Amino acid sequence: MPLTLETLDGTTQVGVDGELTIYTVAELAGTLLPQIGAAPRLALDLSQVTEMDGAGLQWLAVVQREAGLAGSALQVTGQSQAVTQALQLCRSAAL
């Protein structure tokens, strides 16, 4: 699971390429979570995510929580169809 991290002008830009599933989130968390708070803003590009399951949704919630605790503004700059579908399922389940 390739994860790119780059900090430019006070924004840590994160790109996720591939699956965001139970098989990949531990590695992603281990790489990303220590970087949260290094910059005042965190831009998360999920446009290249090919699959997302419940673990991926949980990872996204943890990133959101940790960014808030660190005082970093979180922005999702792109989302693939897989991410959109997973988020829509969560919204439907909440009703």
N, C-alpha and C positions, 0 to 999 in steps of 0.2 A: 504494500500500500504506500505509494509515494505521497509524501507530505512535503510541501514546499513552505518555507518560512523566510520572509524577507522584511526587514524594517526600513521604511522610507518615510521621511518627514513626520515622524511621530506615530506612524501606523504600522503595526505588525500585520503583514499581509500573509494569509495562510491559504494555501490551495490544497484541496484533497482530490486525489485522482484514483478512482477505482471503487472498491466496495467499502461501505461504511456499515459493517456487520459485526456480529459477535466474534468473528474470526480476526477482525482488524482493529477494533476499538481500543484494546489494551495497549497496543503498540502506539496508536495515535495519541492516546492520553499521555503515555509516558514521554512522548516527544513534545506535545503541545502545552500541557499544563504547566510545566516549569517556565515556559516562556510568557505566560499570561502575566500582565502587569509590567512587562519590560518597556512597554510604550503605552501612551494614554488611550490609544485606539487599536482595536482588533478588527480586521476585515477578513471575513471567512468566505472563501469562494467554494461553493459546493456544486458548481456547474458541471464538473467532470465525474461526479459520483454516479456509479453504474448500478448500485444496489444499496438499499438502506432498510434495515430491520429495526426491531425494538431496541437493540443494543446501540444502534446508531442514533436513534432518537434520544436515548438516555445519555449518550456521549454529548450530543448537542445541548441538552439541558445542563449537564455538568459544566460545559464550556461557558454557557450563559451565566450560570451561578458564579463560577470562579472569576469571570471577567468583572461581574458586578462587585464581588468582594475585593478585587484588586483595584477597583476604580477605573477600569478600562471600558470605554464605550465599545459595544459589540455591534457590528453591522454584517449582515449576510449579503454579499455582493453578487451572488449568483446561485441558482439552484437548478439541478437537473430535473428531468421528469420523475426519476426515482425518488428524489427528495420531496418533490411536490406531492406525489402520491402518498408517501408515508405520512407527511404532515396532514394531508386531507383525511386520511384514515383516523388519525388521532383526533382531529376536530369532530369527525362523525361519531367516534366512540364516546366523546365527552358529552354528547347530547343525550 
